[in-house]
Amino acid sequence: MEEQRIFKKLSGVGVFGNVLLAAFKLAAGIFGRSGAMVSDAVHSLSDVFATLIAYIGVRVSRRKEDKEHPYGHERLECVASLILGLILAGTGAGIGYSGFRKLFFDRASIQVPTLLPLIAAVVSVVVKEGMFWYTMYYAKRLDSPAFKADAWHHRSDALSSVGSFLGIGMARLGLPIMDPIASLLICALIIKVAFDIFQDALNKMLDTACDNVAEQRLRDFVEAQPGVQKVDLLRTRQFGNRVYVDLEIAVRRDSSLIEAHEVAEHVHEAVEKNFPNVKHVMIHVNPGEE
């Protein structure tokens, strides 16, 4: 219930904030004669759809296991992240095309921006950076890849507004060509963020193992449990924002079946209790030393 309340709050802030900001930046870009600010407004508008997709993906991924999906629905959140990455990449490509066309084929349309889009760029940086930290705080608290991607969407918008500010500022200082160049820089930043989001989501859909640090921490924890002589095998695989663990542990070879089972059961419960992102542990017991 608490998770659903937070998801709704994040979505509401993301949608409402981006709609207002996109409208403000679009008006500033049109009336202030700045193509970079119009591009920035389009980026903010794409954030509205990104937040909605993140919300839907998270809601669906939190559904309980059922007969058709005995391992749950966590990977659907990764699907949402993939879609967010594609939207972000498409937005960046559109902004880049607009700047490229003006720079190389339509220089006559380049105008010197007024002060209004410069003010809009400053407002955008402050607002979007605030939305980034707000969204990332709750995304980490809930371990949500989709809302982490949405947070980076906000950060990319803040970075694009920094590019807009520099381009618009230099255009007002006598270099109007810097306005479309700023659009190209914004494009590069957005596509880089989109690639990172897409790569992270894809890794989590392909049963990628956890990093060495996480696996070593888990191995040390298991080997410290009573009755465990050593860990013979440890494999992990990421399943959305959760982790499945396969373990082979060695116990005293003269242990009875009941004693070996009790050791394995204790390890199973201890791992799932102390590693909240671990969804399930499969344990095989091997005979160790006397």
C-alpha positions as CSV (number, residue, x, y, z in Angstrom):
1,M,0.0,0.0,0.0
2,E,2.9,2.4,0.9
3,E,4.6,1.5,-2.4
4,Q,1.5,2.3,-4.4
5,R,1.1,5.7,-2.7
6,I,4.8,6.6,-3.5
7,F,4.4,5.5,-7.1
8,K,1.3,7.7,-7.5
9,K,3.1,10.6,-5.9
10,L,6.1,10.2,-8.1
11,S,4.0,10.0,-11.2
12,G,1.9,13.0,-10.3
13,V,4.9,15.1,-9.7
14,G,6.6,14.0,-12.9
15,V,3.5,14.5,-15.1
16,F,2.3,17.8,-13.6
17,G,5.8,19.3,-13.3
18,N,6.8,18.4,-16.9
19,V,3.6,19.6,-18.5
20,L,4.0,23.0,-16.8
21,L,7.7,23.2,-17.6
22,A,7.3,22.1,-21.2
23,A,4.6,24.7,-21.8
24,F,6.7,27.5,-20.2
25,K,9.8,26.5,-22.3
26,L,7.9,26.1,-25.5
27,A,6.4,29.6,-25.1
28,A,9.8,31.0,-24.2
29,G,11.4,29.3,-27.2
30,I,8.8,30.5,-29.7
31,F,8.4,34.1,-28.4
32,G,12.1,34.3,-27.5
33,R,13.2,33.1,-31.0
34,S,15.3,30.2,-29.7
35,G,15.3,26.8,-31.5
36,A,17.4,25.3,-28.7
37,M,14.7,26.2,-26.1
38,V,12.0,24.7,-28.4
39,S,14.1,21.5,-28.5
40,D,14.4,21.6,-24.8
41,A,10.6,22.0,-24.4
42,V,10.1,18.9,-26.6
43,H,12.5,17.0,-24.4
44,S,10.4,18.0,-21.3
45,L,7.2,16.9,-23.0
46,S,8.7,13.5,-23.7
47,D,9.3,13.2,-19.9
48,V,5.5,13.2,-19.4
49,F,5.2,10.0,-21.5
50,A,8.3,8.6,-19.8
51,T,6.7,9.0,-16.3
52,L,3.4,7.4,-17.4
53,I,5.3,4.4,-18.9
54,A,7.4,4.1,-15.7
55,Y,4.2,4.1,-13.6
56,I,2.4,1.5,-15.7
57,G,5.6,-0.7,-15.8
58,V,6.1,-0.6,-12.0
59,R,2.4,-1.3,-11.3
60,V,2.3,-4.3,-13.5
61,S,5.7,-5.6,-12.3
62,R,4.5,-5.6,-8.7
63,R,1.7,-8.1,-9.4
64,K,1.9,-11.3,-7.4
65,E,3.0,-14.6,-8.9
66,D,0.3,-16.6,-10.6
67,K,-0.1,-19.9,-12.4
68,E,1.0,-18.6,-15.8
69,H,3.9,-16.6,-14.2
70,P,5.2,-18.5,-11.3
71,Y,8.4,-16.4,-11.1
72,G,6.5,-13.1,-11.0
73,H,6.3,-10.1,-13.3
74,E,9.5,-8.2,-12.4
75,R,10.9,-8.2,-15.9
76,L,8.0,-6.0,-17.1
77,E,9.6,-3.1,-15.3
78,C,12.7,-3.7,-17.4
79,V,10.4,-3.6,-20.5
80,A,9.2,-0.2,-19.3
81,S,12.9,0.9,-18.9
82,L,13.6,-0.2,-22.5
83,I,10.7,1.8,-23.8
84,L,11.9,4.8,-21.8
85,G,15.3,4.5,-23.4
86,L,13.8,4.3,-26.9
87,I,11.6,7.3,-26.2
88,L,14.6,9.3,-25.0
89,A,16.8,8.2,-28.0
90,G,14.0,9.2,-30.4
91,T,13.6,12.6,-28.7
92,G,17.4,13.2,-28.9
93,A,17.5,12.2,-32.6
94,G,14.6,14.6,-33.4
95,I,16.4,17.5,-31.5
96,G,19.7,16.6,-33.3
97,Y,18.0,16.6,-36.7
98,S,16.5,20.1,-36.1
99,G,19.8,21.5,-35.0
100,F,21.7,19.8,-37.9
101,R,19.2,21.1,-40.5
102,K,19.4,24.7,-39.2
103,L,23.2,24.6,-39.0
104,F,23.9,23.2,-42.5
105,F,20.8,23.8,-44.6
106,D,18.8,26.7,-43.2
107,R,21.1,29.2,-41.6
108,A,18.9,32.0,-42.7
109,S,16.3,31.0,-40.2
110,I,18.7,31.3,-37.3
111,Q,17.8,34.3,-35.1
112,V,19.3,36.0,-32.1
113,P,17.3,34.8,-29.0
114,T,15.8,37.3,-26.5
115,L,16.4,37.2,-22.8
116,L,13.3,35.1,-22.1
117,P,14.6,31.7,-23.2
118,L,17.8,32.4,-21.2
119,I,15.6,32.8,-18.1
120,A,13.6,29.7,-19.0
121,A,16.9,27.7,-19.2
122,V,17.9,28.7,-15.7
123,V,14.4,27.8,-14.3
124,S,14.5,24.5,-16.1
125,V,17.9,23.5,-14.7
126,V,16.8,24.2,-11.1
127,V,13.4,22.5,-11.5
128,K,14.6,19.4,-13.3
129,E,17.6,18.9,-11.1
130,G,15.2,19.0,-8.1
131,M,12.9,16.5,-9.8
132,F,15.9,14.2,-10.5
133,W,16.9,14.1,-6.8
134,Y,13.3,13.7,-5.7
135,T,12.6,10.8,-8.1
136,M,16.0,9.1,-7.5
137,Y,15.5,9.1,-3.7
138,Y,12.3,7.2,-3.9
139,A,13.5,5.0,-6.8
140,K,16.4,3.8,-4.7
141,R,14.2,3.4,-1.7
142,L,11.9,1.1,-3.7
143,D,14.7,-0.3,-5.9
144,S,12.8,0.5,-9.1
145,P,14.7,0.4,-12.4
146,A,11.9,2.1,-14.2
147,F,11.8,5.1,-11.9
148,K,15.6,5.3,-11.8
149,A,15.4,5.6,-15.6
150,D,12.7,8.2,-15.2
151,A,15.0,10.1,-12.7
152,W,17.8,10.1,-15.3
153,H,15.3,11.3,-17.8
154,H,14.9,14.4,-15.5
155,R,18.7,14.8,-15.2
156,S,19.1,14.6,-19.0
157,D,16.6,17.4,-19.3
158,A,18.5,19.5,-16.8
159,L,21.7,18.9,-18.7
160,S,20.0,19.8,-22.0
161,S,18.9,23.0,-20.4
162,V,22.5,23.8,-19.4
163,G,23.4,23.3,-23.1
164,S,20.5,25.6,-24.0
165,F,21.7,28.2,-21.6
166,L,25.2,28.2,-23.0
167,G,24.0,28.2,-26.6
168,I,21.5,30.9,-26.1
169,G,23.9,33.0,-24.0
170,M,26.6,32.8,-26.7
171,A,24.0,33.6,-29.4
172,R,23.1,36.7,-27.6
173,L,26.8,37.7,-27.4
174,G,27.0,37.7,-31.1
175,L,27.3,34.1,-32.2
176,P,23.7,33.1,-33.2
177,I,25.1,29.9,-34.8
178,M,25.6,28.6,-31.2
179,D,21.9,28.2,-30.8
180,P,21.6,25.2,-33.2
181,I,25.0,23.9,-32.1
182,A,23.5,23.8,-28.6
183,S,20.7,21.6,-30.0
184,L,23.3,19.1,-31.3
185,L,25.0,19.0,-27.9
186,I,21.7,18.4,-26.2
187,C,21.1,15.6,-28.7
188,A,24.4,13.9,-27.8
189,L,23.7,14.1,-24.0
190,I,20.2,12.7,-24.4
191,I,21.3,9.8,-26.6
192,K,24.1,8.9,-24.1
193,V,21.6,8.7,-21.2
194,A,19.2,6.7,-23.4
195,F,22.0,4.2,-24.2
196,D,22.9,3.7,-20.5
197,I,19.2,3.2,-19.6
198,F,18.7,0.7,-22.4
199,Q,21.9,-1.2,-21.6
200,D,21.0,-1.5,-17.9
201,A,17.4,-2.8,-18.7
202,L,18.7,-5.2,-21.3
203,N,21.3,-6.7,-18.8
204,K,18.6,-7.3,-16.3
205,M,16.4,-9.1,-18.8
206,L,19.2,-11.4,-19.9
207,D,19.8,-13.0,-16.5
208,T,23.1,-11.1,-16.1
209,A,25.0,-12.0,-12.9
210,C,25.5,-9.5,-10.1
211,D,28.9,-7.7,-9.9
212,N,31.9,-9.4,-8.2
213,V,31.6,-7.2,-5.1
214,A,27.9,-8.2,-4.5
215,E,28.7,-11.9,-5.1
216,Q,31.7,-11.8,-2.8
217,R,29.7,-10.2,0.0
218,L,27.0,-12.9,-0.4
219,R,29.7,-15.7,-0.4
220,D,31.3,-14.3,2.8
221,F,27.9,-14.1,4.5
222,V,27.0,-17.7,3.6
223,E,30.3,-19.1,4.7
224,A,29.9,-17.4,8.0
225,Q,26.7,-19.3,8.8
226,P,26.8,-22.1,11.3
227,G,27.3,-25.5,9.8
228,V,28.6,-24.3,6.4
229,Q,32.2,-25.3,5.8
230,K,32.5,-23.5,2.5
231,V,30.6,-22.4,-0.6
232,D,31.4,-24.8,-3.5
233,L,29.3,-22.8,-6.1
234,L,27.6,-19.5,-6.2
235,R,25.6,-18.2,-9.1
236,T,23.4,-15.1,-9.3
237,R,21.0,-13.8,-12.0
238,Q,19.2,-10.5,-12.0
239,F,15.5,-10.8,-12.7
240,G,14.2,-7.2,-13.1
241,N,15.1,-5.5,-9.8
242,R,15.3,-8.8,-7.9
243,V,18.0,-11.5,-7.8
244,Y,17.9,-15.3,-7.9
245,V,20.7,-17.2,-6.2
246,D,22.0,-20.8,-6.9
247,L,24.2,-22.2,-4.1
248,E,26.2,-25.3,-3.4
249,I,27.4,-25.5,0.2
250,A,29.6,-28.1,1.9
251,V,28.6,-29.4,5.3
252,R,30.2,-32.1,7.5
253,R,30.1,-35.4,5.6
254,D,29.0,-37.3,8.6
255,S,25.9,-35.0,9.1
256,S,22.5,-36.7,9.0
257,L,20.0,-35.8,6.3
258,I,18.0,-33.8,8.9
259,E,21.1,-31.9,10.1
260,A,22.2,-31.1,6.5
261,H,18.6,-29.9,5.7
262,E,18.5,-27.7,8.8
263,V,21.8,-26.0,7.8
264,A,20.5,-25.4,4.2
265,E,17.2,-24.1,5.6
266,H,18.9,-21.7,7.9
267,V,21.1,-20.4,5.1
268,H,18.1,-20.0,2.8
269,E,16.2,-17.9,5.4
270,A,19.2,-15.9,6.5
271,V,20.1,-14.8,2.9
272,E,16.5,-13.8,2.0
273,K,16.2,-11.9,5.3
274,N,19.6,-10.0,5.1
275,F,19.6,-9.4,1.3
276,P,16.1,-7.9,0.5
277,N,16.7,-7.9,-3.2
278,V,17.1,-11.7,-3.2
279,K,13.8,-13.2,-4.3
280,H,14.7,-16.9,-3.9
281,V,17.7,-19.1,-3.1
282,M,18.1,-22.6,-4.4
283,I,20.6,-24.6,-2.3
284,H,22.3,-27.9,-3.0
285,V,24.3,-29.6,-0.1
286,N,27.6,-31.3,-0.8
287,P,29.5,-33.6,1.6
288,G,32.5,-31.7,3.1
289,E,35.2,-32.7,5.4
290,E,34.8,-34.7,8.6
